[in-house]
Amino acid sequence: MNKILTLYKELLKKYGDPEELWPDWCSKKKALKTRELIALGAILTQRTSWRNANLALKNLVDANIYQLEKIAKLNDLTEITKLIRVAGFYTTKPKRLQSFSKFVLNEYSGIKKMLTEDKNILREKLLQVYGIGPETADTLLLYALDKPSFVIDEYAKRFVEKYSIEADSKDSDSLKKTFEDSLPQDTILFQNYHVLIIVDQKGIGWSKMDKLSL
């Protein structure tokens, strides 16, 4: 029996539709502006809570500096540094946001063209961008670009331990392969599963992810 798939079905039955918890990130239809916000959020949430990352994201929206094109063209990062300070790592995250923004504009002329790129090719390119590691790359692929690339984060690793899921190794690459080999290559399923893994550890009482608004 496929334990990983069975667990997914059990979690889905127990906690319900993850789109109710992450209404934008798990939306089945995303506007391009929403995809850009999700991408920025994926970088801002590195090594901090979503609450802090979302506060930083809201600051960018309020200041009208949330578009990748605008961030890419900034000559001075002083203002954006102040806006996202709440998300921590304020000396590096502004550079990461701009590096990613420049990558998207220079390589694809915008996030829309990224949607048609091969997942594996795009992942390799993302990993060459300053400040983008495997976890962030997979988060970008899965949520901002709707490509089935399973996210292995600390929640996923603890989930594997909790349910004694067998894998060749406990390193991120091996766990990623284990999940992807055990599941249908379906973006919505991957998104739902990742959210359910977090909910299973933080509890159903965990506050919902704030809806992104412009």
C-alpha positions, 0 to 999 in steps of 0.5 A, spaced: 500 500 500 502 507 498 503 509 505 504 517 502 498 517 498 494 514 504 496 519 509 494 524 504 487 522 503 486 521 511 489 528 512 484 531 506 478 528 510 480 530 517 482 537 515 478 539 509 480 543 503 487 547 503 484 552 499 480 554 505 486 555 509 491 558 503 486 561 499 491 564 494 497 560 494 492 554 493 487 557 488 486 553 482 486 560 478 491 565 479 492 572 476 499 574 474 499 579 480 498 574 485 503 569 482 508 575 483 506 576 490 506 569 492 513 569 489 516 575 493 512 571 499 516 565 498 523 569 499 520 573 504 518 567 508 525 564 508 528 563 516 522 567 519 514 566 520 509 567 515 506 572 519 512 576 519 513 575 511 506 577 510 507 584 514 513 585 509 509 583 503 503 588 505 508 594 506 511 593 499 503 593 497 502 599 501 508 602 498 506 600 491 513 596 490 511 589 489 511 588 482 517 585 479 519 590 474 519 595 479 523 591 484 528 589 478 529 597 476 531 599 483 537 603 484 537 604 491 534 598 496 534 603 502 526 604 502 525 596 500 530 594 506 525 599 511 519 596 508 521 588 509 525 589 515 520 585 519 521 579 515 528 579 518 535 578 514 534 585 512 541 586 509 540 580 504 533 579 503 532 586 499 538 583 494 534 576 494 528 580 492 531 584 486 536 578 484 530 574 483 526 580 479 532 581 475 532 574 473 525 573 471 525 580 467 532 578 464 530 571 462 523 571 461 520 578 460 515 576 466 512 571 470 507 569 464 513 566 460 515 562 466 509 558 466 511 554 459 518 553 461 520 545 463 520 544 470 526 541 471 530 546 467 527 552 470 529 549 477 536 549 475 536 556 473 532 558 479 538 555 483 543 559 480 539 565 482 542 569 489 538 567 495 534 561 492 536 554 495 532 548 493 526 549 498 525 556 496 525 554 488 520 548 489 516 553 493 516 558 487 515 552 482 509 549 486 505 555 488 507 561 484 508 557 477 503 551 478 508 546 477 508 539 481 515 540 485 514 537 492 516 542 497 521 539 503 521 543 508 522 542 516 515 541 517 515 535 511 521 532 515 518 532 521 512 529 518 516 523 515 519 522 522 512 522 525 509 517 521 515 513 520 515 514 512 520 509 509 525 513 504 532 511 502 535 517 506 532 523 510 536 528 506 531 533 502 533 530 495 531 523 497 525 525 501 523 529 495 524 523 490 520 519 495 514 523 495 514 525 488 515 517 486 509 516 491 504 521 488 500 522 481 504 528 478 498 533 480 500 540 482 493 541 486 495 535 490 502 537 491 500 544 494 494 541 498 499 536 501 504 541 503 499 545 506 496 539 510 503 537 512 503 544 516 496 544 518 497 537 521 503 539 525 501 546 527 493 544 528 487 546 525 486 552 530 493 555 526 490 561 523 489 562 516 494 565 511 492 572 510 489 573 503 493 577 498 490 583 496 492 589 492 
